[in-house]
Amino acid sequence: MALIPNDPFRMFNHYWDEMERNYLRGRGKEELSQFLYRVDVEETADQVFVTAEIPGLEKREDLHIEVDEKLLTISGEIKRAASTSERSSHRTERYYGKFSRTLTLPAVVKADGSHASYKNGILELSFLKDRHPAARTIEVDFH
């Protein structure tokens, strides 16, 4: 009697393939990167803290952080390690390439007085809240 390996999740392979085909169709790699990194946003009375897991960054130039009032954009590029030419890949699950993620912060923050650090794949940001954001006037052209 021959033994047949049992894979109880085999029946779901068709559904996963179908989801990939329908949901991910036409989306670029950079657009999908927003789902790959986990981010925590916390606040106190005076500060806003953001912690992001972004493993694989090697240089300061590979990471860009931009803040505009309540919008925080974290972008950069994870470079793939050079592999030898005699290797053939059977599975590639790690992400490499450009990424970008924009978050809405819970309060307007100041770019001055912010702090950023990156260690062991964890990006930690802290911002001071802007208690008195500058008022902006918009001129209207009347015709």
HELIX and SHEET records of a PDB file:
HELIX    1   1 ARG A   10  PHE A   12  5                                   3    
HELIX    2   2 ASN A   13  TYR A   23  1                                  11    
HELIX    3   3 LYS A   29  LEU A   32  1                                   4    
HELIX    4   4 SER A   33  PHE A   35  5                                   3    
HELIX    5   5 ARG A   60  ASP A   62  5                                   3    
SHEET    1   A 4 VAL A  39  GLU A  43  0                                        
SHEET    2   A 4 GLN A  47  GLU A  53 -1                                        
SHEET    3   A 4 ILE A 122  LYS A 129 -1                                        
SHEET    4   A 4 VAL A 109  LYS A 119 -1                                        
SHEET    1   B 3 LEU A  63  ASP A  68  0                                        
SHEET    2   B 3 LEU A  71  ILE A  78 -1                                        
SHEET    3   B 3 GLY A  97  THR A 104 -1                                        
END                                                                             
